[in-house]
Structure formats: structure tokens, C-alpha cells
Amino acid sequence: MSETVIKNIQRNRLQGIPLKRCLTECEKNEVLKVTKVMVGKKARQRLANLGIIPGVEIIKSRSAPLKGPLEIKIKSSSLIIGRGIASKIFVKCGEECIE
């Protein structure tokens, strides 16, 4: 990333402005709130059945190396999803996500 992008991210975090990123870019053990799911109709229905819908809070607990799957926690469940679908799930990061 360029230095200006990093400075903007740091400034937004200091001001308490939530950051919107895809799930693959987030840190481990960070509380995130799903804002948008940009997948097809069948994949969106499958994710909704698993509990991944806009507005729900999730925690990214693990990330496999070399572009492997991610483990996320929703309420008391733990799910493994592929990195391709995870890159299409947009989340809000920051202190405003924690309620």
C-alpha cells in the first residue's frame, strides 16, 4: 500500500471512523460487522442460511496460509469459508462495530 493510504487509514481509526474492507483484508480476532455480500443468488442464499447476512457481527479467527480458507465465528458457531467468497463479503471495521 502507498504511504498516503496507510496514513488515511490510521487517521480514520484515530477519529473513530469505521473502515470498510473485504473479509480477507481484516486482522485476526477482530470484531467485524457485515455490511454487504456481493455474490450470486445461490451463494447469497447459502451464506444467509449459515448466518452471514448484513448487520451480523463476526470474528475472523484463523486464516490458512497460501490463499487457503478462513475460519470465522458467528455467535457460537465456527465456519470455514473459501477465500474467494470471503473476498466478496464486505465488513465494517472499527470501534463503532462493537455494541
Residue frames relative to the residue before (quaternion, step in Angstrom):
aa qw qx qy qz dx dy dz
M 1.0000 0.0000 0.0000 0.0000 0.00 0.00 0.00
S 0.5064 -0.6375 0.4803 0.3263 3.53 -1.16 0.57
E 0.6480 -0.5471 0.3689 0.3803 3.55 -1.21 0.47
T 0.6411 0.5277 -0.3435 0.4387 3.62 1.00 -0.71
V 0.6295 0.5234 -0.3371 0.4649 3.60 1.03 -0.73
I 0.6565 0.5063 -0.3052 0.4685 3.58 0.94 -0.88
K 0.6507 0.5068 -0.3185 0.4672 3.60 0.97 -0.80
N 0.6426 0.5169 -0.3238 0.4638 3.61 1.01 -0.77
I 0.6380 0.5197 -0.3228 0.4675 3.58 1.00 -0.82
Q 0.6673 0.4953 -0.2985 0.4694 3.57 0.90 -0.91
R 0.6489 0.5115 -0.3206 0.4631 3.61 0.97 -0.81
N 0.6553 0.5091 -0.3097 0.4641 3.58 0.97 -0.85
R 0.6402 0.5125 -0.3302 0.4674 3.59 1.00 -0.73
L 0.6559 0.5072 -0.3164 0.4609 3.59 0.98 -0.78
Q 0.6994 0.4524 -0.2604 0.4882 3.57 1.08 -0.72
G 0.5041 -0.6737 0.4127 0.3489 3.59 1.25 -0.12
I 0.4309 0.6842 -0.4753 0.3468 3.59 1.22 0.33
P 0.4003 -0.7284 0.4926 0.2581 3.61 -0.67 1.01
L 0.3348 -0.7324 0.5621 0.1883 3.54 -1.12 0.73
K 0.2288 -0.7536 0.5986 0.1462 3.56 -1.03 0.78
R 0.1168 0.7797 -0.5996 0.1373 3.52 -0.70 1.17
C 0.5238 -0.5738 0.4838 0.4028 3.53 -1.27 0.08
L 0.6896 -0.5333 0.3161 0.3744 3.54 -1.20 0.60
T 0.6458 0.5442 -0.3316 0.4205 3.60 1.02 -0.69
E 0.6763 0.5073 -0.2933 0.4463 3.62 1.15 -0.51
C 0.5816 0.6207 -0.3654 0.3780 3.61 1.21 -0.28
E 0.5551 -0.6088 0.4671 0.3209 3.51 -1.31 0.48
K 0.5799 -0.5685 0.4499 0.3716 3.55 -1.29 0.38
N 0.8506 0.1724 -0.1576 0.4711 3.54 -1.28 0.64
E 0.4722 0.6369 -0.4612 0.3983 3.57 1.08 0.73
V 0.4048 -0.6957 0.5345 0.2578 3.59 -0.95 0.87
L 0.0482 -0.8088 0.5844 -0.0442 3.56 -0.75 1.13
K 0.2231 -0.7460 0.6091 0.1506 3.55 -1.21 0.52
V 0.4084 -0.7167 0.5144 0.2346 3.57 -0.75 1.08
T 0.1540 -0.8013 0.5735 0.0725 3.57 -0.85 1.01
K 0.8122 -0.0207 0.0654 0.5793 3.59 0.98 -0.81
V 0.1459 -0.7516 0.6373 0.0874 3.56 -1.13 0.73
M 0.0920 -0.8383 0.5373 -0.0070 3.58 -0.32 1.29
V 0.3906 0.6866 -0.5153 0.3324 3.58 0.50 1.21
G 0.6865 -0.4782 0.3531 0.4187 3.55 -1.30 0.03
K 0.7416 -0.4425 0.2826 0.4176 3.53 -1.34 0.19
K 0.6966 0.4699 -0.2811 0.4637 3.60 0.84 -0.95
A 0.6630 0.4905 -0.3068 0.4750 3.59 0.95 -0.84
R 0.6300 0.5271 -0.3353 0.4614 3.60 1.03 -0.73
Q 0.6484 0.5044 -0.3142 0.4759 3.58 1.01 -0.81
R 0.6471 0.5151 -0.3179 0.4637 3.59 0.97 -0.81
L 0.6678 0.4851 -0.2991 0.4788 3.59 0.92 -0.86
A 0.6255 0.5262 -0.3365 0.4676 3.60 1.05 -0.71
N 0.6394 0.5170 -0.3215 0.4696 3.59 1.04 -0.74
L 0.6761 0.4663 -0.2825 0.4956 3.58 1.16 -0.60
G 0.5970 -0.6014 0.3447 0.4038 3.59 1.27 -0.19
I 0.5521 0.5933 -0.4063 0.4221 3.59 1.25 0.10
I 0.2327 0.7438 -0.5798 0.2377 3.53 -0.12 1.38
P 0.6350 -0.5231 0.3786 0.4240 3.62 -1.13 0.39
G 0.7544 0.3688 -0.2962 0.4551 3.54 -0.98 0.95
V 0.6220 0.5466 -0.3485 0.4393 3.60 1.18 -0.38
E 0.3694 -0.7140 0.5502 0.2258 3.57 -1.13 0.70
I 0.0415 -0.7869 0.6156 -0.0123 3.54 -0.97 0.95
I 0.2325 -0.7297 0.6203 0.1694 3.53 -1.34 0.26
K 0.2954 -0.7244 0.5950 0.1843 3.56 -0.86 0.97
S 0.1418 -0.8483 0.5067 0.0587 3.57 -0.32 1.22
R 0.8163 -0.0060 0.0147 0.5775 3.63 0.96 -0.71
S 0.1205 -0.7634 0.6308 0.0698 3.51 -1.29 0.49
A 0.3582 -0.7449 0.5217 0.2112 3.57 -0.66 1.09
P 0.5170 -0.6483 0.4541 0.3259 3.59 -1.05 0.66
L 0.8271 0.2690 -0.1932 0.4541 3.52 -1.37 0.28
K 0.6886 -0.5281 0.2683 0.4182 3.54 0.83 1.09
G 0.3160 0.7469 -0.5118 0.2835 3.55 1.01 0.85
P 0.7267 -0.4407 0.3000 0.4332 3.57 -1.28 -0.09
L 0.3845 -0.6936 0.5646 0.2287 3.56 -1.38 0.28
E 0.2499 -0.7254 0.6128 0.1895 3.55 -1.19 0.55
I 0.0275 -0.7890 0.6137 -0.0101 3.56 -0.84 1.01
K 0.2727 -0.7404 0.5911 0.1673 3.53 -1.24 0.54
I 0.0490 -0.7614 0.6463 -0.0094 3.53 -0.93 1.05
K 0.8114 -0.0846 -0.0164 0.5781 3.55 -0.53 1.24
S 0.7818 -0.2747 0.1983 0.5234 3.64 -0.44 -1.09
S 0.5898 0.5812 -0.3589 0.4308 3.60 1.28 0.13
S 0.2230 -0.7423 0.6164 0.1389 3.51 -1.23 0.57
L 0.0712 -0.8157 0.5740 -0.0092 3.59 -0.76 1.08
I 0.2309 -0.7214 0.6327 0.1607 3.54 -1.22 0.59
I 0.0309 0.7938 -0.6062 0.0373 3.58 -0.75 1.05
G 0.5638 -0.6167 0.4386 0.3308 3.54 -1.16 0.62
R 0.6085 -0.5919 0.3988 0.3468 3.53 -1.19 0.62
G 0.5956 0.5781 -0.3665 0.4204 3.61 1.09 -0.56
I 0.6967 0.4285 -0.2646 0.5109 3.56 0.90 -0.89
A 0.6224 0.5519 -0.3421 0.4369 3.60 1.02 -0.76
S 0.6469 0.5197 -0.3284 0.4511 3.60 1.07 -0.63
K 0.6863 0.4543 -0.2800 0.4942 3.61 1.26 -0.24
I 0.5816 0.5204 -0.3803 0.4962 3.56 1.32 0.20
F 0.1558 -0.8088 0.5640 0.0594 3.57 -0.53 1.19
V 0.1084 -0.8092 0.5775 -0.0049 3.52 -0.91 1.03
K 0.3731 -0.6833 0.5789 0.2425 3.52 -1.31 0.41
C 0.1482 -0.7871 0.5966 0.0500 3.54 -0.79 1.09
G 0.5362 0.6255 -0.4591 0.3323 3.55 -1.13 0.49
E 0.6913 -0.5092 0.3300 0.3923 3.52 -1.31 0.14
E 0.5933 0.5787 -0.3730 0.4172 3.62 1.16 -0.38
C 0.5591 0.6084 -0.3916 0.4048 3.59 1.23 -0.29
I 0.6637 0.4960 -0.3003 0.4725 3.57 1.09 -0.68
E 0.0894 -0.8088 0.5809 0.0208 3.56 -0.69 1.10
